[in-house]
Amino acid sequence: MNSIRTYSQDENLINTRREQIARGAAHLLVKKGYDKASIREIAKTCNMSIGTMYHYVGSKEDILSLVFEYFMSRNVKFCEFVNSCNDLAPKEALQNIIERYFRGVDDIQDMALLAYQESMNLKKDVLKQVLEREKEMISAIEGILTKGCEAGEFKIDDISLVANNIVVLGDTWAFKRWFLSKRYTIVDYIREQIKIIIDGISAHKR
């Protein structure tokens, strides 16, 4: 996030304020759209004055980049979590990974939705980073699936497709929240999706 202009020298405060801006802006931009939302409205949603907001960002474009950079930082942490599961049995590792990703989407639903809605308004360098983080995340999941196949726990014809499907199912919690939240809690959704995914790739089907 160092590419975004700030007048503050306090790194902890910068990170705290920028997370506040990222979450608040994402909530407003999902509802209103990037082009229609004003800086004043974004500041109000974030419970900040315009002056305070400009202390941590330089422009409206910076705010959108900030949302995406915070979103990407979550993806980086997810990849680190996937790597930390390498010592587990593949099935247990995959269950933990699915739960971690789905809960992550639940925590940043607005950002997940905004990532698909507003990518066209991103600076080219930020969009490139978003796509790179997405590839890294898919690759990390593929690694666990490959390990499961090699261990004889999973039987998968297209590992890349399954890895992408897991991410899509997680993101669906944000995309279809208006429908899914009326029928499932996040705990129920995770439990049912884990069952469907594991049953579908198990090498020892019942």
C-alpha positions, 0 to 999 in steps of 0.5 A: 500500500506504499504507492498510495499517498499519505501524510501520516508517518505512523504505520500502525495508524495508517494500516488501521485507517486504511482498513477502515476506508477499504471496508467502508468504501467497499460497502458503499461502492457495491451499493452505488457503483464507483462512478456514482459515489462521491468522495464525500459519501465515501468519507461519511460511510467511513465515519471520517471527514473529507480532510481526514480521509485525504490524510491517508489517500490522495484521490478517489482512484486511490480509494478503489486501489486501496480496497483491492490492495486490502483484498489482495493482502487477504489472498496472500495470507490465505496462500500462507495458510494453505502452505501451513497445511502441507503437513496434514493429511490431504483430506484434512488439509483441504477441509481446513482450506475450504473453511478458511477461504469461505470464512474469509469471503464471509468477512469481506463480502463487499470487497469480494463482490466489488472485486468482480464489479469494478476491476475495469476501473483499476489502474493497470498495475493494480489489476495485474497484481489482482490477477497474479494473486488470484493465480497464486491462490489457485496454484496453492489449492492445486498443490493440496489437490495434487498431493491428495491424488498422489496419496490415493485420497483423491481421484481428479481428472482436472485439478485446475478446474476443481481448484477454481470451483472451490474458489467460485463456491466460496465467492458465491457466498458473497455474490448470492448472499441475498439468497443463500443467507436466507437458507444457510448460516455460514457454518451450514454453507461451509459444512454442506459444500465441504461434503459435496466437494470431498465426496466428488473427488474422493478416490473411495466413493461410497 
